[in-house]
């Protein structure tokens, strides 16, 4: 396999389009590659290595090729590693996947292969599903899908937030199961789901078509364009409302609508690398409302919030600490 063919196959693999035969071909190439091929490919992709720390590379390597590569790497810098060709090429594959801005792994569940896509802080990724439906995955989120949908259903799971634009297929309903157990079912439509583990609510909003939302055997309701169902995890209650901001986050907007200060901190900490910390004595239940742009940066957003709510903040190198102005 020449370099051009290898890069094309890696590209298909990273997009979740590679067949089982193509995946096996890729693994066989890893096994048969010589030291020179490993070095040349690593050199070609060396620009992506510097931003990855050793623990991250090792973890991703084990996830992608857990059965084919050794369990551990030494503690030296990635680009200086002198290990078996297979490990180096596995590392090169990870680097290539990083260059496509999409990470995923294969998971074996009851003989069914599951693809897992994930995003980091501040990342937004587009994923094309086997049925050509489109998913936009928000920061710090995980989407799991089968390698191939079954003949009578299309089921995926989500931990975090994503916008779905689902291809219509009346013979195969499309179902999303969130980490908290909320179930969203459609035939073909576009909608947004948000269910982060650190959030107290699950939100489902519709951009087009009709969506059924429920949990277990309970149906919360069916909503259409411009409507939203919000489920409270603690009280197990839900309510329906109207919304005009179904997918505003895709365009870089950060919307707060009666969010507590604690929730605001969680949202900003998923969006920006620099962390927002709520200092001792500050009311974490303080309700925040407003619209911001991601381009304002966390510093600009916090500055405005503190002015509006009579708070102070200490802007440090790696974090911003909000403090009570009256203390």
C-alpha positions in Angstrom: 0.0 0.0 0.0 1.5 3.3 -1.0 1.3 6.5 1.0 -1.6 7.9 -1.0 -3.7 4.8 -0.5 -2.8 4.7 3.2 -3.9 8.3 3.7 -7.1 7.7 1.8 -7.9 4.7 3.9 -7.1 6.5 7.2 -9.4 9.3 6.1 -12.3 6.8 5.5 -11.5 5.2 8.8 -11.6 8.6 10.7 -14.9 9.5 9.1 -16.5 6.1 10.1 -16.9 5.1 6.5 -14.3 2.2 6.4 -15.7 -1.2 5.9 -14.6 -4.2 8.1 -12.4 -5.4 5.2 -10.8 -2.0 4.9 -10.2 -1.9 8.7 -8.5 -5.3 8.6 -6.4 -4.2 5.6 -5.2 -1.2 7.7 -4.3 -3.4 10.7 -2.5 -5.8 8.4 -0.5 -3.0 7.0 0.5 -2.0 10.6 1.6 -5.5 11.3 3.7 -5.8 8.1 5.2 -2.2 8.0 9.0 -2.0 8.4 10.9 0.5 10.6 11.6 2.9 7.6 7.9 3.1 6.7 7.0 3.8 10.3 9.6 6.6 10.5 8.7 8.2 7.2 5.0 8.3 8.1 5.7 9.7 11.6 8.0 12.3 10.0 5.2 13.3 7.6 2.8 13.8 10.4 5.2 15.1 13.0 3.5 18.5 13.1 0.6 17.0 15.0 2.7 15.4 17.7 3.8 18.4 19.7 0.4 19.3 21.0 -0.3 15.8 22.4 1.0 14.7 25.8 2.3 11.2 26.4 -0.7 10.0 28.5 -3.2 11.2 26.0 -1.4 9.4 23.1 -1.0 6.2 25.1 -4.7 6.2 26.0 -5.9 6.9 22.5 -3.5 4.3 21.1 -4.9 1.6 23.5 -8.5 2.5 22.6 -7.9 2.3 18.8 -5.8 -0.8 18.6 -6.0 -2.3 22.1 -5.5 -5.9 20.8 -2.8 -5.1 18.3 -0.3 -2.9 20.2 1.6 -3.2 23.5 0.0 -1.9 26.6 2.5 0.8 27.6 4.8 3.4 26.2 7.8 4.9 28.1 7.7 8.4 29.6 9.8 10.1 26.9 8.4 12.7 24.5 6.2 11.2 21.8 8.4 12.2 18.8 11.5 10.8 20.5 10.0 7.4 21.3 12.1 4.4 20.1 9.7 1.5 20.2 8.3 -1.2 18.0 7.2 -0.2 14.5 3.6 -1.2 15.3 3.4 1.1 18.2 4.9 4.0 16.2 2.5 3.5 13.4 -0.4 3.2 15.8 0.7 6.6 17.1 0.9 7.9 13.6 -2.7 6.8 13.0 -3.8 8.7 16.1 -2.0 11.8 15.0 -3.7 11.6 11.6 -7.1 11.2 13.2 -6.4 14.3 15.3 -5.6 16.2 12.0 -9.1 15.4 10.8 -10.5 16.7 14.1 -12.3 13.6 14.8 -11.6 10.9 17.4 -13.4 7.5 17.7 -12.8 4.0 18.8 -14.3 0.6 18.3 -16.1 -1.0 21.2 -17.2 -4.7 21.2 -20.7 -5.1 22.7 -22.4 -8.5 22.3 -20.6 -9.2 19.0 -21.7 -5.8 17.7 -19.0 -3.2 16.9 -19.8 0.3 18.2 -18.1 3.4 17.0 -17.4 6.0 19.7 -16.9 9.7 18.7 -15.7 12.2 21.3 -14.8 15.9 21.6 -12.6 17.9 23.9 -13.1 21.2 25.6 -14.0 23.9 23.0 -14.3 21.4 20.1 -17.2 21.0 17.7 -17.2 18.0 15.3 -19.4 16.9 12.4 -20.1 13.2 12.0 -21.8 11.5 9.1 -23.7 8.4 10.2 -24.0 5.1 8.2 -27.5 6.3 6.9 -26.0 9.7 5.9 -27.6 11.5 8.7 -25.5 14.3 10.1 -24.6 14.9 13.7 -22.8 18.0 15.0 -21.2 17.0 18.4 -20.7 19.8 20.9 -17.7 20.1 23.3 -16.9 17.4 25.9 -19.5 15.0 24.4 -19.5 11.4 23.4 -21.6 9.8 20.6 -21.8 6.0 20.2 -23.3 4.4 17.1 -23.2 0.9 15.6 -20.9 0.3 12.7 -24.0 -0.5 10.7 -27.6 0.2 11.5 -30.0 -2.8 11.6 -32.7 -3.5 9.0 -35.5 -2.2 11.3 -34.0 0.5 13.5 -31.3 3.2 13.9 -30.2 3.6 17.5 -27.4 5.8 18.9 -26.5 7.0 22.4 -25.3 10.4 23.5 -23.5 11.8 26.6 -23.4 15.6 26.2 -24.9 17.7 23.5 -25.4 17.2 19.8 -27.5 18.5 16.9 -29.0 15.8 14.7 -30.1 16.2 11.1 -31.7 12.8 10.4 -32.4 11.3 7.0 -36.0 10.2 6.8 -36.6 6.4 6.7 -40.1 5.3 7.7 -39.0 1.7 7.9 -36.2 2.4 10.4 -37.1 4.9 13.2 -34.1 6.9 14.5 -33.6 6.8 18.3 -31.2 8.6 20.6 -30.8 7.4 24.2 -29.1 9.9 26.5 -26.8 9.1 29.4 -29.6 9.9 31.8 -32.0 7.5 30.1 -34.1 10.1 28.1 -35.2 8.6 24.8 -35.8 10.7 21.6 -37.5 9.0 18.6 -38.0 10.3 15.1 -38.4 9.1 11.5 -36.5 12.0 9.9 -36.1 15.5 11.3 -33.6 17.9 12.9 -33.3 18.5 16.6 -30.9 19.2 19.4 -30.3 17.2 22.6 -28.3 18.4 25.7 -27.7 16.0 28.5 -24.4 16.6 30.3 -23.7 14.7 33.5 -22.9 17.9 35.4 -26.2 19.6 34.4 -29.4 19.2 36.3 -31.7 19.1 33.2 -32.0 17.4 29.9 -33.1 19.6 27.0 -34.6 18.4 23.7 -35.4 21.1 21.1 -36.8 20.7 17.5 -35.6 22.6 14.4 -37.8 20.8 11.9 -40.3 17.9 11.8 -41.7 16.1 14.9 -39.9 14.4 17.8 -41.2 12.1 20.5 -39.5 12.5 23.9 -39.8 10.2 27.0 -38.0 8.0 29.5 -38.6 4.4 30.2 -42.3 3.7 29.5 -43.3 7.3 30.0 -43.9 9.6 27.0 -43.2 13.2 27.9 -44.8 14.4 24.7 -44.4 15.1 20.9 -42.9 18.4 19.9 -42.5 20.2 16.6 -40.3 23.0 15.2 -39.6 25.8 17.8 -40.7 23.7 20.8 -38.6 22.2 23.6 -39.0 19.7 26.3 -37.0 20.1 29.5 -36.6 17.2 32.0 -35.4 17.8 35.5 -33.2 15.0 36.7 -33.7 15.6 40.4 -37.5 16.0 40.5 -38.2 13.7 37.5 -40.6 16.4 36.2 -40.7 17.8 32.7 -42.2 20.8 31.0 -42.7 22.1 27.4 -41.7 25.5 26.2 -41.0 27.5 23.0 -37.4 28.2 21.8 -35.8 30.1 19.0 -32.3 29.0 19.7 -32.2 25.3 18.8 -28.7 25.2 17.4 -27.3 28.6 18.2 -24.1 27.0 19.7 -23.1 25.8 16.3 -22.7 29.4 15.2 -20.6 30.2 18.2 -23.4 31.7 20.4 -23.5 31.1 24.1 -27.0 31.5 25.5 -28.0 31.8 29.1 -31.7 31.7 29.9 -32.2 31.7 33.7 -29.1 29.6 34.2 -27.6 29.4 37.6 -24.1 30.8 38.0 -22.9 27.2 38.7 -24.5 26.1 35.3 -22.9 29.1 33.6 -19.5 28.0 35.0 -20.0 24.4 33.7 -21.0 25.7 30.2 -18.0 28.0 30.0 -15.6 25.4 31.2 -16.8 23.0 28.4 -16.3 25.8 25.9 -12.9 27.3 27.0 -9.7 25.8 28.1 -9.2 28.5 30.7 -11.4 27.6 33.7 -14.0 29.6 35.6 -14.0 29.0 39.4 -16.7 30.3 41.7 -15.0 31.6 44.9 -16.1 31.0 48.4 -19.2 32.9 49.5 -20.5 33.6 46.0 -24.1 32.6 45.4 -23.9 29.7 42.9 -27.7 29.9 42.5 -27.6 33.4 41.1 -29.7 33.4 37.9 -27.9 34.5 34.7 -29.6 35.6 31.5 -27.9 36.9 28.3 -26.4 36.1 24.9 -22.7 36.1 24.1 -20.4 35.1 21.3 -17.7 32.5 21.7 -15.3 35.0 20.1 -15.6 37.3 23.2 -13.5 34.7 25.1 -14.1 33.6 28.6 -12.5 36.8 29.9 -14.9 39.1 28.0 -17.9 37.1 29.0 -17.0 37.0 32.7 -16.2 40.7 32.7 -19.7 41.5 31.5 -21.4 39.1 33.9 -19.5 40.5 36.9 -20.5 44.1 35.9 -24.1 43.1 35.6 -24.3 41.2 38.8 -22.0 43.3 41.0 -19.3 40.7 41.3 -15.5 40.9 41.0 -13.0 38.5 39.4 -9.4 37.6 39.6 -8.0 36.9 36.1 -5.1 34.4 36.6 -3.0 32.6 34.1 -5.0 29.4 33.9 -8.3 30.3 35.6 -10.6 33.1 36.5 -12.0 33.3 40.0 -15.3 35.0 40.6 -15.5 36.8 44.0 -18.3 38.5 45.9 -17.9 42.3 45.6 -19.3 42.8 49.1 -16.8 40.6 51.0 
